[in-house]
Amino acid sequence: MIPAVAVSPDDLALAGAAVAALRDELELYPKPGLVSPVDSGAHDDMDFDLMCRSAEALRQPFACLAAAGRQGCSFEGALAPLGRDAERAMLQATGGVNTHRGAIFCLGLIVAAIARARDAAAIQSTLVREWGAALKAHAARGERAASHGGLVRQKTGVGGARSEAVEGFPAVFRTGLPAYRSALAQGLEPAAARVQTLFALMEAVDDTTVLYRGGIDAGRFVRRAAAGFLADGGCSRDDWHERAERLHRTFVARNLSPGGCADLLAATLLVVRCSD
């Protein structure tokens, strides 16, 4: 049963920020292997318009997750059922295509935490303090799940989003946020700073979407490609767009899409929008 929660105007505003963060990520180009307004990347079952409909369908579910977080609800009693409700809304909007399941898990938890704390460090500590133990138990159960992430964990030992959640999403707070702030401080325009942040996440994170599609070798390739792009000047170079576009074509040819890193980028941009 989905718990009843009283949604406030603040919860609706926070949900709007989460949807806007998803759109901020979607509208970027070039992003290696990912859906954008230009093309569908390495995805043959989705496009930009479908992803936008999916993001918009999550507005009310995100508001409910914000309300549950603000009210101090438990993970198993409220956040998990509301997350499953969000997945149903997504699948209804997309005709059954899994566009944002990982984003629902990641952004949904962060939305719940932001409803209780606005400072970035406090958001992360709230995640761990309020729901860390339940998320750890959830991650342990996930080891046996026949999901893409579960299969990757069984084959490679990489924990993915569940392990990230247990620790309060360190990829967002220790990699994404510093990379984005550094890029802006270097004078990059917001769109270039977001692409730079995506590459920083790709270098730092073992993306389970990549590992599911291509295994350990693909994971190594993605991390090396991102590291090389950044070491060679990243988005600070005048020709960064062309270089990133070449990598995009390479990822598409190899059927690779760092979808987990895209979710983490959207989560980073949500924290930027909402933290003090």
Summary of the structure (lengths in Angstrom):
residues: 276
radius of gyration: 17.5
end to end distance: 35.0
largest distance: 53.6
contacts: 985
relative contact order: 0.15
helix: 73%
strand: 0%
